[in-house]
């Protein structure tokens, strides 16, 4: 009979500088995200922040939402719902679907603007008639 070890495997953690480098989010922004409740970062006995892989994933997701111009208040609302646990999935879904529709509309507007720019480039390149 083989004895099974019950030693817990400790999850790898990262310093704020490592997370900033991995995600492209400044240490200042990471501290801000923590201050406004988007992140709950663990601390060492020395008081230094230690980010888990889950924290890093959350930072990346926050960055994706910010890249699509989701307001901080809506991101806070989303993560408050996440913290609310089961039973908030419908609200989370509705929030993300509404943002999805907004992003799709922005993409359509950007495509139209890009078409206009490409037309002008073609004109200046001599391949457009007056």
N, CA, C and O atoms as CSV, one atom per row, in Angstrom:
chain,resi,resn,atom,element,x,y,z
A,1,UNK,N,N,0.858,-1.177,0.000
A,1,UNK,CA,C,0.000,0.000,0.000
A,1,UNK,C,C,0.899,1.233,0.000
A,1,UNK,O,O,1.867,1.311,0.757
A,2,UNK,N,N,0.566,2.194,-0.859
A,2,UNK,CA,C,1.343,3.417,-0.983
A,2,UNK,C,C,0.659,4.519,-0.191
A,2,UNK,O,O,-0.544,4.747,-0.317
A,3,UNK,N,N,1.454,5.197,0.628
A,3,UNK,CA,C,0.910,6.316,1.404
A,3,UNK,C,C,0.711,7.520,0.486
A,3,UNK,O,O,1.569,7.829,-0.341
A,4,UNK,N,N,-0.413,8.187,0.637
A,4,UNK,CA,C,-0.717,9.373,-0.162
A,4,UNK,C,C,-0.340,10.600,0.646
A,4,UNK,O,O,-0.759,10.759,1.793
A,5,UNK,N,N,0.452,11.464,0.035
A,5,UNK,CA,C,0.870,12.689,0.705
A,5,UNK,C,C,-0.250,13.721,0.656
A,5,UNK,O,O,-0.926,13.861,-0.363
A,6,UNK,N,N,-0.441,14.426,1.731
A,6,UNK,CA,C,-1.461,15.467,1.786
A,6,UNK,C,C,-0.830,16.848,1.858
A,6,UNK,O,O,-1.423,17.790,2.384
A,7,UNK,N,N,0.371,16.955,1.327
A,7,UNK,CA,C,1.050,18.253,1.331
A,7,UNK,C,C,0.344,19.166,0.345
A,7,UNK,O,O,0.163,18.815,-0.821
A,8,UNK,N,N,-0.050,20.329,0.815
A,8,UNK,CA,C,-0.732,21.300,-0.055
A,8,UNK,C,C,0.290,21.939,-0.989
A,8,UNK,O,O,1.395,22.300,-0.584
A,9,UNK,N,N,-0.108,22.066,-2.237
A,9,UNK,CA,C,0.758,22.728,-3.211
A,9,UNK,C,C,0.414,24.205,-3.175
A,9,UNK,O,O,-0.729,24.601,-3.406
A,10,UNK,N,N,1.414,25.005,-2.884
A,10,UNK,CA,C,1.205,26.439,-2.780
A,10,UNK,C,C,1.178,27.055,-4.174
A,10,UNK,O,O,2.049,26.777,-4.998
A,11,UNK,N,N,0.181,27.888,-4.433
A,11,UNK,CA,C,0.053,28.543,-5.727
A,11,UNK,C,C,1.141,29.591,-5.892
A,11,UNK,O,O,1.497,30.294,-4.946
A,12,UNK,N,N,1.659,29.683,-7.105
A,12,UNK,CA,C,2.665,30.684,-7.398
A,12,UNK,C,C,2.039,32.069,-7.260
A,12,UNK,O,O,0.900,32.293,-7.669
A,13,UNK,N,N,2.790,32.982,-6.685
A,13,UNK,CA,C,2.319,34.358,-6.557
A,13,UNK,C,C,3.327,35.291,-7.203
A,13,UNK,O,O,4.464,34.917,-7.490
A,14,UNK,N,N,2.870,36.524,-7.424
A,14,UNK,CA,C,3.676,37.500,-8.152
A,14,UNK,C,C,3.688,38.830,-7.411
A,14,UNK,O,O,2.723,39.191,-6.737
A,15,UNK,N,N,4.785,39.543,-7.546
A,15,UNK,CA,C,4.876,40.882,-6.966
A,15,UNK,C,C,4.117,41.856,-7.854
A,15,UNK,O,O,3.739,41.519,-8.975
A,16,UNK,N,N,3.900,43.044,-7.356
A,16,UNK,CA,C,3.207,44.056,-8.143
A,16,UNK,C,C,4.019,44.416,-9.388
A,16,UNK,O,O,3.447,44.671,-10.448
A,17,UNK,N,N,5.336,44.438,-9.268
A,17,UNK,CA,C,6.187,44.735,-10.434
A,17,UNK,C,C,6.071,43.642,-11.489
A,17,UNK,O,O,6.023,43.932,-12.684
A,18,UNK,N,N,6.027,42.388,-11.050
A,18,UNK,CA,C,5.881,41.276,-11.995
A,18,UNK,C,C,4.531,41.336,-12.714
A,18,UNK,O,O,4.453,41.092,-13.919
A,19,UNK,N,N,3.474,41.661,-11.974
A,19,UNK,CA,C,2.144,41.749,-12.580
A,19,UNK,C,C,2.093,42.918,-13.553
A,19,UNK,O,O,1.508,42.807,-14.630
A,20,UNK,N,N,2.698,44.025,-13.180
A,20,UNK,CA,C,2.740,45.183,-14.079
A,20,UNK,C,C,3.438,44.808,-15.383
A,20,UNK,O,O,2.974,45.167,-16.465
A,21,UNK,N,N,4.544,44.090,-15.281
A,21,UNK,CA,C,5.283,43.684,-16.479
A,21,UNK,C,C,4.484,42.681,-17.314
A,21,UNK,O,O,4.442,42.783,-18.540
A,22,UNK,N,N,3.850,41.713,-16.647
A,22,UNK,CA,C,3.076,40.674,-17.358
A,22,UNK,C,C,1.872,41.247,-18.090
A,22,UNK,O,O,1.530,40.797,-19.184
A,23,UNK,N,N,1.228,42.243,-17.481
A,23,UNK,CA,C,-0.054,42.718,-17.995
A,23,UNK,C,C,0.020,44.049,-18.734
A,23,UNK,O,O,-0.898,44.400,-19.475
A,24,UNK,N,N,1.102,44.785,-18.537
A,24,UNK,CA,C,1.188,46.118,-19.133
A,24,UNK,C,C,0.390,47.160,-18.366
A,24,UNK,O,O,0.227,48.288,-18.831
A,25,UNK,N,N,-0.108,46.787,-17.192
A,25,UNK,CA,C,-0.852,47.710,-16.332
A,25,UNK,C,C,0.121,48.227,-15.275
A,25,UNK,O,O,0.798,47.442,-14.611
A,26,UNK,N,N,0.189,49.541,-15.122
A,26,UNK,CA,C,1.158,50.118,-14.192
A,26,UNK,C,C,0.874,49.710,-12.746
A,26,UNK,O,O,-0.256,49.373,-12.394
A,27,UNK,N,N,1.907,49.747,-11.924
A,27,UNK,CA,C,1.747,49.451,-10.498
A,27,UNK,C,C,0.770,50.439,-9.876
A,27,UNK,O,O,-0.017,50.071,-9.004
A,28,UNK,N,N,0.818,51.682,-10.318
A,28,UNK,CA,C,-0.108,52.694,-9.814
A,28,UNK,C,C,-1.558,52.282,-10.105
A,28,UNK,O,O,-2.417,52.362,-9.226
A,29,UNK,N,N,-1.825,51.839,-11.345
A,29,UNK,CA,C,-3.177,51.411,-11.717
A,29,UNK,C,C,-3.583,50.174,-10.921
A,29,UNK,O,O,-4.741,50.057,-10.519
A,30,UNK,N,N,-2.657,49.255,-10.687
A,30,UNK,CA,C,-2.967,48.055,-9.905
A,30,UNK,C,C,-3.374,48.428,-8.485
A,30,UNK,O,O,-4.328,47.876,-7.936
A,31,UNK,N,N,-2.641,49.373,-7.895
A,31,UNK,CA,C,-3.005,49.828,-6.546
A,31,UNK,C,C,-4.374,50.518,-6.569
A,31,UNK,O,O,-5.169,50.349,-5.644
A,32,UNK,N,N,-4.649,51.292,-7.621
A,32,UNK,CA,C,-5.952,51.948,-7.788
A,32,UNK,C,C,-7.067,50.906,-7.901
A,32,UNK,O,O,-8.098,51.027,-7.240
A,33,UNK,N,N,-6.864,49.890,-8.732
A,33,UNK,CA,C,-7.860,48.829,-8.877
A,33,UNK,C,C,-8.152,48.176,-7.535
A,33,UNK,O,O,-9.298,47.852,-7.227
A,34,UNK,N,N,-7.115,47.990,-6.749
A,34,UNK,CA,C,-7.320,47.399,-5.422
A,34,UNK,C,C,-8.103,48.363,-4.530
A,34,UNK,O,O,-9.021,47.951,-3.821
A,35,UNK,N,N,-7.744,49.627,-4.567
A,35,UNK,CA,C,-8.385,50.634,-3.716
A,35,UNK,C,C,-9.889,50.763,-4.018
A,35,UNK,O,O,-10.688,50.976,-3.107
A,36,UNK,N,N,-10.271,50.633,-5.304
A,36,UNK,CA,C,-11.685,50.799,-5.661
A,36,UNK,C,C,-12.453,49.476,-5.664
A,36,UNK,O,O,-13.621,49.433,-6.050
A,37,UNK,N,N,-11.801,48.412,-5.237
A,37,UNK,CA,C,-12.493,47.143,-5.044
A,37,UNK,C,C,-12.523,46.204,-6.225
A,37,UNK,O,O,-13.245,45.209,-6.193
A,38,UNK,N,N,-11.753,46.489,-7.279
A,38,UNK,CA,C,-11.708,45.569,-8.415
A,38,UNK,C,C,-10.813,44.367,-8.137
A,38,UNK,O,O,-10.977,43.311,-8.748
A,39,UNK,N,N,-9.878,44.527,-7.227
A,39,UNK,CA,C,-8.958,43.448,-6.855
A,39,UNK,C,C,-8.903,43.326,-5.345
A,39,UNK,O,O,-8.986,44.321,-4.624
A,40,UNK,N,N,-8.765,42.112,-4.882
A,40,UNK,CA,C,-8.481,41.839,-3.467
A,40,UNK,C,C,-7.185,41.061,-3.444
A,40,UNK,O,O,-7.175,39.844,-3.628
A,41,UNK,N,N,-6.104,41.759,-3.221
A,41,UNK,CA,C,-4.779,41.156,-3.319
A,41,UNK,C,C,-4.292,40.746,-1.936
A,41,UNK,O,O,-4.392,41.506,-0.973
A,42,UNK,N,N,-3.762,39.527,-1.859
A,42,UNK,CA,C,-3.209,39.043,-0.605
A,42,UNK,C,C,-1.922,39.772,-0.250
A,42,UNK,O,O,-1.291,40.409,-1.093
A,43,UNK,N,N,-1.560,39.663,0.991
A,43,UNK,CA,C,-0.340,40.320,1.479
A,43,UNK,C,C,0.551,39.307,2.194
A,43,UNK,O,O,0.083,38.355,2.818
A,44,UNK,N,N,1.850,39.554,2.074
A,44,UNK,CA,C,2.817,38.783,2.855
A,44,UNK,C,C,2.827,39.351,4.266
A,44,UNK,O,O,2.236,40.399,4.527
A,45,UNK,N,N,3.493,38.666,5.160
A,45,UNK,CA,C,3.622,39.169,6.535
A,45,UNK,C,C,4.271,40.549,6.543
A,45,UNK,O,O,3.994,41.367,7.420
A,46,UNK,N,N,5.137,40.803,5.562
A,46,UNK,CA,C,5.815,42.093,5.466
A,46,UNK,C,C,4.895,43.197,4.947
A,46,UNK,O,O,5.255,44.374,4.978
A,47,UNK,N,N,3.700,42.814,4.468
A,47,UNK,CA,C,2.752,43.787,3.940
A,47,UNK,C,C,2.819,43.947,2.433
A,47,UNK,O,O,1.997,44.649,1.845
A,48,UNK,N,N,3.803,43.295,1.796
A,48,UNK,CA,C,3.918,43.383,0.344
A,48,UNK,C,C,2.796,42.601,-0.338
A,48,UNK,O,O,2.422,41.510,0.093
A,49,UNK,N,N,2.279,43.181,-1.398
A,49,UNK,CA,C,1.216,42.523,-2.164
A,49,UNK,C,C,1.767,41.283,-2.856
A,49,UNK,O,O,2.900,41.275,-3.338
A,50,UNK,N,N,0.941,40.228,-2.897
A,50,UNK,CA,C,1.265,39.013,-3.647
A,50,UNK,C,C,0.034,38.657,-4.474
A,50,UNK,O,O,-1.014,38.309,-3.930
A,51,UNK,N,N,0.175,38.748,-5.785
A,51,UNK,CA,C,-0.906,38.475,-6.716
A,51,UNK,C,C,-0.892,37.000,-7.100
A,51,UNK,O,O,0.171,36.425,-7.337
A,52,UNK,N,N,-2.067,36.393,-7.161
A,52,UNK,CA,C,-2.190,35.012,-7.615
A,52,UNK,C,C,-2.406,35.007,-9.129
A,52,UNK,O,O,-2.591,36.056,-9.746
A,53,UNK,N,N,-2.379,33.830,-9.702
A,53,UNK,CA,C,-2.698,33.698,-11.119
A,53,UNK,C,C,-4.104,34.192,-11.414
A,53,UNK,O,O,-4.347,34.798,-12.458
A,54,UNK,N,N,-5.029,33.937,-10.501
A,54,UNK,CA,C,-6.406,34.428,-10.644
A,54,UNK,C,C,-6.424,35.957,-10.679
A,54,UNK,O,O,-7.144,36.554,-11.479
A,55,UNK,N,N,-5.638,36.580,-9.819
A,55,UNK,CA,C,-5.554,38.044,-9.802
A,55,UNK,C,C,-5.041,38.568,-11.138
A,55,UNK,O,O,-5.567,39.541,-11.677
A,56,UNK,N,N,-4.009,37.914,-11.667
A,56,UNK,CA,C,-3.437,38.319,-12.949
A,56,UNK,C,C,-4.492,38.186,-14.052
A,56,UNK,O,O,-4.634,39.082,-14.884
A,57,UNK,N,N,-5.222,37.082,-14.061
A,57,UNK,CA,C,-6.290,36.897,-15.051
A,57,UNK,C,C,-7.333,38.005,-14.938
A,57,UNK,O,O,-7.832,38.503,-15.947
A,58,UNK,N,N,-7.654,38.380,-13.719
A,58,UNK,CA,C,-8.639,39.444,-13.512
A,58,UNK,C,C,-8.108,40.775,-14.043
A,58,UNK,O,O,-8.847,41.532,-14.673
A,59,UNK,N,N,-6.847,41.056,-13.794
A,59,UNK,CA,C,-6.241,42.297,-14.302
A,59,UNK,C,C,-6.312,42.326,-15.828
A,59,UNK,O,O,-6.630,43.357,-16.420
A,60,UNK,N,N,-6.016,41.196,-16.457
A,60,UNK,CA,C,-6.086,41.113,-17.926
A,60,UNK,C,C,-7.518,41.371,-18.396
A,60,UNK,O,O,-7.729,42.103,-19.363
A,61,UNK,N,N,-8.503,40.776,-17.720
A,61,UNK,CA,C,-9.892,40.982,-18.108
A,61,UNK,C,C,-10.305,42.440,-17.913
A,61,UNK,O,O,-10.987,43.012,-18.763
A,62,UNK,N,N,-9.896,43.034,-16.808
A,62,UNK,CA,C,-10.177,44.458,-16.588
A,62,UNK,C,C,-9.576,45.275,-17.728
A,62,UNK,O,O,-10.207,46.201,-18.237
A,63,UNK,N,N,-8.362,44.929,-18.122
A,63,UNK,CA,C,-7.721,45.625,-19.241
A,63,UNK,C,C,-8.506,45.489,-20.530
A,63,UNK,O,O,-8.614,46.445,-21.298
A,64,UNK,N,N,-9.055,44.307,-20.773
A,64,UNK,CA,C,-9.871,44.094,-21.979
A,64,UNK,C,C,-11.127,44.958,-21.929
A,64,UNK,O,O,-11.513,45.560,-22.931
A,65,UNK,N,N,-11.760,45.017,-20.767
A,65,UNK,CA,C,-12.948,45.850,-20.621
A,65,UNK,C,C,-12.608,47.327,-20.800
A,65,UNK,O,O,-13.347,48.064,-21.453
A,66,UNK,N,N,-11.500,47.752,-20.227
A,66,UNK,CA,C,-11.071,49.153,-20.369
A,66,UNK,C,C,-10.731,49.465,-21.828
A,66,UNK,O,O,-11.016,50.563,-22.305
A,67,UNK,N,N,-10.126,48.514,-22.536
A,67,UNK,CA,C,-9.774,48.716,-23.944
A,67,UNK,C,C,-11.017,48.911,-24.801
A,67,UNK,O,O,-10.945,49.510,-25.874
A,68,UNK,N,N,-12.155,48.409,-24.333
A,68,UNK,CA,C,-13.405,48.578,-25.059
A,68,UNK,C,C,-14.214,49.740,-24.491
A,68,UNK,O,O,-15.405,49.877,-24.770
A,69,UNK,N,N,-13.558,50.568,-23.697
A,69,UNK,CA,C,-14.139,51.800,-23.137
A,69,UNK,C,C,-15.272,51.549,-22.143
A,69,UNK,O,O,-16.152,52.394,-21.978
A,70,UNK,N,N,-15.253,50.395,-21.482
A,70,UNK,CA,C,-16.242,50.189,-20.423
A,70,UNK,C,C,-15.873,51.106,-19.262
A,70,UNK,O,O,-14.726,51.111,-18.814
A,71,UNK,N,N,-16.834,51.878,-18.776
A,71,UNK,CA,C,-16.543,52.769,-17.647
A,71,UNK,C,C,-16.180,51.975,-16.384
A,71,UNK,O,O,-16.670,50.868,-16.157
A,72,UNK,N,N,-15.319,52.571,-15.587
A,72,UNK,CA,C,-14.888,51.936,-14.331
A,72,UNK,C,C,-16.098,51.569,-13.472
A,72,UNK,O,O,-16.119,50.498,-12.864
A,73,UNK,N,N,-17.097,52.435,-13.414
A,73,UNK,CA,C,-18.283,52.135,-12.590
A,73,UNK,C,C,-18.981,50.854,-13.050
A,73,UNK,O,O,-19.472,50.084,-12.225
A,74,UNK,N,N,-19.024,50.626,-14.358
A,74,UNK,CA,C,-19.647,49.397,-14.863
A,74,UNK,C,C,-18.777,48.179,-14.548
A,74,UNK,O,O,-19.293,47.100,-14.257
A,75,UNK,N,N,-17.460,48.357,-14.607
A,75,UNK,CA,C,-16.552,47.261,-14.241
A,75,UNK,C,C,-16.722,46.946,-12.753
A,75,UNK,O,O,-16.764,45.780,-12.361
A,76,UNK,N,N,-16.819,47.974,-11.944
A,76,UNK,CA,C,-17.059,47.767,-10.515
A,76,UNK,C,C,-18.383,47.030,-10.296
A,76,UNK,O,O,-18.471,46.119,-9.473
A,77,UNK,N,N,-19.395,47.436,-11.035
A,77,UNK,CA,C,-20.700,46.784,-10.912
A,77,UNK,C,C,-20.587,45.303,-11.280
A,77,UNK,O,O,-21.115,44.439,-10.580
A,78,UNK,N,N,-19.902,45.023,-12.374
A,78,UNK,CA,C,-19.725,43.634,-12.805
A,78,UNK,C,C,-19.055,42.810,-11.704
A,78,UNK,O,O,-19.536,41.735,-11.347
A,79,UNK,N,N,-17.934,43.325,-11.166
A,79,UNK,CA,C,-17.209,42.542,-10.165
A,79,UNK,C,C,-17.937,42.487,-8.825
A,79,UNK,O,O,-17.730,41.554,-8.049
A,80,UNK,N,N,-18.784,43.472,-8.545
A,80,UNK,CA,C,-19.634,43.384,-7.351
A,80,UNK,C,C,-20.623,42.238,-7.525
A,80,UNK,O,O,-20.909,41.501,-6.581
A,81,UNK,N,N,-21.139,42.095,-8.737
A,81,UNK,CA,C,-22.037,40.971,-9.019
A,81,UNK,C,C,-21.298,39.642,-8.905
A,81,UNK,O,O,-21.831,38.679,-8.353
A,82,UNK,N,N,-20.075,39.587,-9.423
A,82,UNK,CA,C,-19.258,38.371,-9.300
A,82,UNK,C,C,-19.094,38.020,-7.822
A,82,UNK,O,O,-19.237,36.862,-7.431
A,83,UNK,N,N,-18.795,39.027,-7.011
A,83,UNK,CA,C,-18.609,38.795,-5.569
A,83,UNK,C,C,-19.910,38.332,-4.924
A,83,UNK,O,O,-19.897,37.649,-3.900
A,84,UNK,N,N,-21.026,38.705,-5.527
A,84,UNK,CA,C,-22.326,38.270,-5.010
A,84,UNK,C,C,-22.576,36.786,-5.186
A,84,UNK,O,O,-23.484,36.218,-4.578
A,85,UNK,N,N,-21.753,36.158,-6.034
A,85,UNK,CA,C,-21.820,34.715,-6.195
A,85,UNK,C,C,-22.982,34.233,-7.034
A,85,UNK,O,O,-23.574,34.993,-7.801
A,86,UNK,N,N,-23.305,32.948,-6.877
A,86,UNK,CA,C,-24.409,32.362,-7.647
A,86,UNK,C,C,-25.696,33.167,-7.439
A,86,UNK,O,O,-25.966,33.697,-6.361
A,87,UNK,N,N,-26.451,33.228,-8.493
A,87,UNK,CA,C,-27.685,34.004,-8.420
A,87,UNK,C,C,-27.565,35.355,-9.098
A,87,UNK,O,O,-28.566,36.035,-9.324
A,88,UNK,N,N,-26.329,35.748,-9.425
A,88,UNK,CA,C,-26.132,37.036,-10.101
A,88,UNK,C,C,-25.748,36.860,-11.570
A,88,UNK,O,O,-25.447,37.830,-12.264
A,89,UNK,N,N,-25.764,35.615,-12.028
A,89,UNK,CA,C,-25.316,35.336,-13.398
A,89,UNK,C,C,-26.152,36.071,-14.445
A,89,UNK,O,O,-25.608,36.579,-15.425
A,90,UNK,N,N,-27.471,36.131,-14.244
A,90,UNK,CA,C,-28.331,36.804,-15.222
A,90,UNK,C,C,-27.984,38.290,-15.330
A,90,UNK,O,O,-27.954,38.844,-16.428
A,91,UNK,N,N,-27.728,38.925,-14.204
A,91,UNK,CA,C,-27.349,40.346,-14.212
A,91,UNK,C,C,-25.983,40.547,-14.868
A,91,UNK,O,O,-25.781,41.498,-15.623
A,92,UNK,N,N,-25.052,39.645,-14.574
A,92,UNK,CA,C,-23.724,39.729,-15.197
A,92,UNK,C,C,-23.843,39.577,-16.706
A,92,UNK,O,O,-23.235,40.329,-17.468
A,93,UNK,N,N,-24.628,38.604,-17.122
A,93,UNK,CA,C,-24.831,38.361,-18.547
A,93,UNK,C,C,-25.447,39.580,-19.218
A,93,UNK,O,O,-25.002,39.983,-20.292
A,94,UNK,N,N,-26.454,40.165,-18.606
A,94,UNK,CA,C,-27.110,41.348,-19.175
A,94,UNK,C,C,-26.129,42.515,-19.290
A,94,UNK,O,O,-26.117,43.226,-20.294
A,95,UNK,N,N,-25.322,42.702,-18.276
A,95,UNK,CA,C,-24.330,43.778,-18.304
A,95,UNK,C,C,-23.345,43.566,-19.457
A,95,UNK,O,O,-23.052,44.498,-20.206
A,96,UNK,N,N,-22.842,42.350,-19.596
A,96,UNK,CA,C,-21.878,42.057,-20.660
A,96,UNK,C,C,-22.527,42.118,-22.036
A,96,UNK,O,O,-21.897,42.566,-22.994
A,97,UNK,N,N,-23.769,41.678,-22.150
A,97,UNK,CA,C,-24.459,41.753,-23.443
A,97,UNK,C,C,-24.688,43.204,-23.864
A,97,UNK,O,O,-24.536,43.541,-25.038
A,98,UNK,N,N,-25.047,44.052,-22.922
A,98,UNK,CA,C,-25.233,45.478,-23.233
A,98,UNK,C,C,-23.915,46.094,-23.683
A,98,UNK,O,O,-23.883,46.872,-24.637
A,99,UNK,N,N,-22.830,45.748,-22.999
A,99,UNK,CA,C,-21.520,46.283,-23.391
A,99,UNK,C,C,-21.108,45.728,-24.752
A,99,UNK,O,O,-20.525,46.445,-25.566
A,100,UNK,N,N,-21.405,44.473,-24.997
A,100,UNK,CA,C,-21.107,43.852,-26.282
A,100,UNK,C,C,-21.775,44.631,-27.415
A,100,UNK,O,O,-21.149,44.912,-28.437
A,101,UNK,N,N,-23.043,44.974,-27.229
A,101,UNK,CA,C,-23.772,45.744,-28.246
A,101,UNK,C,C,-23.123,47.112,-28.459
A,101,UNK,O,O,-23.029,47.581,-29.593
A,102,UNK,N,N,-22.681,47.744,-27.394
A,102,UNK,CA,C,-22.008,49.045,-27.492
A,102,UNK,C,C,-20.711,48.922,-28.280
A,102,UNK,O,O,-20.419,49.754,-29.139
A,103,UNK,N,N,-19.934,47.884,-27.988
A,103,UNK,CA,C,-18.660,47.673,-28.683
A,103,UNK,C,C,-18.905,47.382,-30.160
A,103,UNK,O,O,-18.184,47.890,-31.018
A,104,UNK,N,N,-19.911,46.573,-30.462
A,104,UNK,CA,C,-20.241,46.280,-31.868
A,104,UNK,C,C,-20.589,47.569,-32.614
A,104,UNK,O,O,-20.166,47.754,-33.755
A,105,UNK,N,N,-21.345,48.449,-31.991
A,105,UNK,CA,C,-21.706,49.729,-32.621
A,105,UNK,C,C,-20.452,50.587,-32.840
A,105,UNK,O,O,-20.304,51.230,-33.879
A,106,UNK,N,N,-19.563,50.589,-31.858
A,106,UNK,CA,C,-18.309,51.337,-32.007
A,106,UNK,C,C,-17.487,50.780,-33.161
A,106,UNK,O,O,-16.888,51.539,-33.923
A,107,UNK,N,N,-17.456,49.466,-33.291
A,107,UNK,CA,C,-16.712,48.842,-34.389
A,107,UNK,C,C,-17.290,49.244,-35.745
A,107,UNK,O,O,-16.546,49.510,-36.689
A,108,UNK,N,N,-18.610,49.286,-35.833
A,108,UNK,CA,C,-19.240,49.712,-37.098
A,108,UNK,C,C,-18.850,51.158,-37.418
A,108,UNK,O,O,-18.536,51.480,-38.564
A,109,UNK,N,N,-18.871,52.024,-36.406
A,109,UNK,CA,C,-18.481,53.420,-36.613
A,109,UNK,C,C,-17.016,53.525,-37.033
A,109,UNK,O,O,-16.675,54.316,-37.912
A,110,UNK,N,N,-16.163,52.737,-36.413
A,110,UNK,CA,C,-14.734,52.751,-36.768
A,110,UNK,C,C,-14.513,52.229,-38.180
A,110,UNK,O,O,-13.673,52.756,-38.909
A,111,UNK,N,N,-15.257,51.198,-38.574
A,111,UNK,CA,C,-15.144,50.669,-39.942
A,111,UNK,C,C,-15.529,51.741,-40.958
A,111,UNK,O,O,-14.862,51.886,-41.983
A,112,UNK,N,N,-16.588,52.487,-40.689
A,112,UNK,CA,C,-17.007,53.562,-41.596
A,112,UNK,C,C,-15.939,54.647,-41.669
A,112,UNK,O,O,-15.643,55.163,-42.747
A,113,UNK,N,N,-15.366,54.989,-40.527
A,113,UNK,CA,C,-14.306,56.002,-40.508
A,113,UNK,C,C,-13.077,55.496,-41.251
A,113,UNK,O,O,-12.448,56.255,-41.989
A,114,UNK,N,N,-12.728,54.241,-41.070
A,114,UNK,CA,C,-11.580,53.661,-41.759
A,114,UNK,C,C,-11.801,53.645,-43.267
A,114,UNK,O,O,-10.877,53.919,-44.033
A,115,UNK,N,N,-13.014,53.328,-43.694
A,115,UNK,CA,C,-13.335,53.356,-45.127
A,115,UNK,C,C,-13.115,54.752,-45.699
A,115,UNK,O,O,-12.562,54.897,-46.790
A,116,UNK,N,N,-13.541,55.767,-44.974
A,116,UNK,CA,C,-13.361,57.145,-45.442
A,116,UNK,C,C,-11.880,57.498,-45.533
A,116,UNK,O,O,-11.458,58.145,-46.491
A,117,UNK,N,N,-11.101,57.089,-44.563
A,117,UNK,CA,C,-9.660,57.358,-44.579
A,117,UNK,C,C,-9.001,56.622,-45.744
A,117,UNK,O,O,-8.173,57.199,-46.450
A,118,UNK,N,N,-9.353,55.379,-45.947
A,118,UNK,CA,C,-8.779,54.609,-47.055
A,118,UNK,C,C,-9.148,55.225,-48.403
A,118,UNK,O,O,-8.338,55.215,-49.331
A,119,UNK,N,N,-10.350,55.756,-48.515
A,119,UNK,CA,C,-10.760,56.432,-49.746
A,119,UNK,C,C,-9.863,57.644,-50.000
A,119,UNK,O,O,-9.389,57.844,-51.119
A,120,UNK,N,N,-9.631,58.445,-48.968
A,120,UNK,CA,C,-8.781,59.631,-49.122
A,120,UNK,C,C,-7.346,59.234,-49.456
A,120,UNK,O,O,-6.694,59.896,-50.264
A,121,UNK,N,N,-6.845,58.158,-48.841
A,121,UNK,CA,C,-5.495,57.681,-49.147
A,121,UNK,C,C,-5.419,57.286,-50.615
A,121,UNK,O,O,-4.458,57.618,-51.309
A,122,UNK,N,N,-6.429,56.581,-51.075
A,122,UNK,CA,C,-6.463,56.170,-52.486
A,122,UNK,C,C,-6.484,57.410,-53.391
A,122,UNK,O,O,-5.814,57.431,-54.424
A,123,UNK,N,N,-7.239,58.428,-53.013
A,123,UNK,CA,C,-7.299,59.659,-53.822
A,123,UNK,C,C,-5.935,60.330,-53.885
A,123,UNK,O,O,-5.487,60.727,-54.961
A,124,UNK,N,N,-5.283,60.457,-52.759
A,124,UNK,CA,C,-3.987,61.116,-52.726
A,124,UNK,C,C,-2.914,60.271,-53.419
A,124,UNK,O,O,-1.892,60.794,-53.864
A,125,UNK,N,N,-3.153,58.979,-53.503
A,125,UNK,CA,C,-2.213,58.101,-54.189
A,125,UNK,C,C,-2.388,58.118,-55.698
A,125,UNK,O,O,-1.621,57.477,-56.416
A,126,UNK,N,N,-3.387,58.843,-56.188
A,126,UNK,CA,C,-3.589,58.980,-57.619
A,126,UNK,C,C,-4.511,57.949,-58.220
A,126,UNK,O,O,-4.715,57.948,-59.434
A,127,UNK,N,N,-5.083,57.059,-57.402
A,127,UNK,CA,C,-5.940,56.028,-57.987
A,127,UNK,C,C,-7.418,56.378,-57.838
A,127,UNK,O,O,-8.277,55.513,-58.009
A,128,UNK,N,N,-7.722,57.623,-57.526
A,128,UNK,CA,C,-9.113,58.048,-57.334
A,128,UNK,C,C,-9.402,59.175,-58.326
A,128,UNK,O,O,-8.631,60.129,-58.431
A,129,UNK,N,N,-10.493,59.064,-59.037
A,129,UNK,CA,C,-10.836,60.136,-59.976
A,129,UNK,C,C,-11.538,61.258,-59.238
A,129,UNK,O,O,-12.158,61.020,-58.201
A,130,UNK,N,N,-11.450,62.506,-59.764
A,130,UNK,CA,C,-12.032,63.680,-59.060
A,130,UNK,C,C,-13.521,63.618,-58.887
A,130,UNK,O,O,-14.115,64.534,-58.318
